[in-house]
Amino acid sequence: MNTAQYHSPLSEDLAERLRRRIQAERLVDGDFFTTELQLVEEYQVSRSIVREAVSRLCAFGMLEGRKRKGLIVRRPDPVKLLSESLPSLAASQRDFDELSRLRYVIEIGAIELAVTCATDEQIEQLATLASEFESAVRNDVGNAQEDELELAFHGLILQMTGSPLIAGLQQVLSEFFAASKVEDAIQAERSDERVVWQHHEIVSAIRDRDVDRARSLMRAHFRELLSPEVKETEDE
């Protein structure tokens, strides 16, 4: 057994109790929490149990240990946690399918906010990216540049939501799928001409503030990135 990754039931229980305590006391980023020695005395557990529990919360970004100061409360970064966890979360095709669903749901769910919140400047930037993607396809510059423009196009749509969390999560997922090469076969089957058309139509729908049309276009656009197994469940 890898003891570095093992957490005893006692330490897991203590970590959960400490997590709830931080929330109940409404502690915020930078607040002093307590010390390991005080936790040993207060909860009547061994120093090793306390260290395991604290280590668990530090890994989640909720606590930070400071020498001669004790434990400081930190604000967890969900985007960072997802980024660091993805390699472990994608150990099988089923895992990839679940992450593909998550990416699909984020994109489709975010389009309404994008249509509502996008600025005129952002819409023009999106139109420019759509034209650059079309030019890349016409000039056959290669998949690498097309993929970069595709990522920028959808990254800007997520920025239009005004939510750094949504944009960050989607960027992490997109970059992970691109790096894993899982989409290579799916991308090869996609029609570049159809993608060009979809990009321009999505821009038009956002410019017209047409939520239903934008959602329909995004659903069609991203559905092609789903694996056959996930598509079957989406059709049911």
Summary of the structure (lengths in Angstrom):
residues: 236
radius of gyration: 22.7
end to end distance: 42.1
largest distance: 70.0
contacts: 666
relative contact order: 0.11
helix: 72%
strand: 5%
